[in-house]
Amino acid sequence: PEAELPAVLTRIAPHLKPYGGLTRSILLKLVAQARERGYAAITDYAVAGVTSVGVPIRDRTGQVLGAISVSAIASRMADREAMVVRTLQREVAGLQAALTRVTIARTASI
């Protein structure tokens, strides 16, 4: 949630240095991009030469429960990022639908 972002950034800022020059300001830009696009993508920060993309898994209210992601050598991901994101989004849609069915079934049995 937006309200938690400053506190989270303050907590993790001292630990960013080993991540390829990742800074608080770069992380803020990456968060903004992820929110705008609906998925997160980074290249060379976690591991040099690697691109990772991730899609959030949300509950019925829109709260993020987790995410699924794929990482690959950056040169392999460059032309495939859109396809990988679509695949992740399709899988997330299935997970969210299943979670909704389980939640509704449990709520109905209470």
C-alpha positions in Angstrom: 0.0 0.0 0.0 1.1 3.5 -0.8 1.0 4.6 2.9 3.5 1.9 3.8 6.0 2.7 1.0 8.1 5.4 2.9 8.6 3.2 5.9 9.5 0.2 3.8 12.0 2.2 1.8 13.6 3.6 5.0 13.9 0.1 6.4 15.5 -1.4 3.3 17.6 1.6 2.1 20.7 0.6 4.0 20.6 -2.8 2.3 20.4 -1.7 -1.3 24.1 -1.1 -2.1 24.9 -4.7 -3.1 22.2 -4.6 -5.7 24.0 -3.1 -8.7 23.7 0.6 -7.8 20.1 0.4 -6.8 19.2 3.5 -4.7 16.1 4.7 -3.0 15.2 7.1 -5.8 15.7 4.4 -8.5 13.6 2.0 -6.4 10.8 4.7 -6.2 10.9 5.0 -10.0 10.7 1.2 -10.4 7.7 1.1 -8.0 6.0 3.8 -10.0 6.6 2.0 -13.3 5.3 -1.3 -11.8 2.2 0.4 -10.6 1.6 2.0 -14.0 2.3 -1.2 -16.0 0.7 -3.7 -13.6 3.9 -5.7 -13.4 7.5 -5.2 -12.1 10.6 -5.5 -14.3 14.3 -5.1 -13.4 17.5 -5.7 -15.2 21.0 -5.9 -13.7 20.0 -5.0 -10.2 19.5 -8.2 -8.4 21.9 -10.1 -10.6 24.1 -8.6 -13.3 23.0 -9.6 -16.8 19.6 -10.9 -15.6 16.1 -9.5 -16.2 13.2 -10.4 -13.9 9.6 -9.7 -14.4 6.9 -10.2 -11.7 3.1 -10.0 -11.6 1.1 -9.5 -8.3 -1.4 -11.9 -7.1 -4.4 -10.1 -5.5 -7.3 -11.0 -3.4 -10.9 -10.0 -4.2 -10.4 -6.6 -2.6 -7.2 -5.9 -4.6 -4.8 -6.4 -1.8 -1.6 -8.0 -2.9 -1.1 -11.5 -1.5 2.1 -12.4 -3.3 3.6 -12.5 -6.8 4.9 -14.9 -9.4 8.0 -14.0 -11.4 10.4 -15.2 -14.1 14.1 -14.4 -14.4 16.3 -15.0 -17.4 19.5 -13.8 -19.0 18.7 -10.3 -20.1 19.5 -10.9 -23.8 17.0 -13.7 -23.9 14.3 -11.7 -22.1 14.6 -8.5 -24.2 12.4 -9.8 -27.1 10.2 -11.9 -24.9 9.3 -9.7 -22.0 5.8 -8.9 -23.3 5.1 -12.6 -23.9 6.4 -13.6 -20.5 4.3 -10.9 -18.8 1.1 -12.1 -20.7 1.8 -15.6 -19.6 2.3 -14.6 -16.0 -0.8 -12.5 -16.1 -2.8 -15.4 -17.5 -1.5 -17.7 -14.7 -2.3 -15.1 -12.1 -5.8 -14.7 -13.4 -6.3 -18.4 -12.9 -4.8 -18.3 -9.4 -7.0 -15.3 -8.4 -10.1 -17.0 -9.7 -9.3 -20.1 -7.7 -8.6 -18.1 -4.6 -11.9 -16.3 -5.1 -13.8 -19.6 -5.4 -12.2 -20.9 -2.2 -12.8 -17.7 -0.3 -16.5 -17.6 -1.4 -16.9 -21.3 -0.4 -15.3 -20.8 3.0 -17.4 -17.7 3.6 -20.6 -19.5 2.7 -19.8 -22.3 5.1 -19.3 -20.0 8.1 
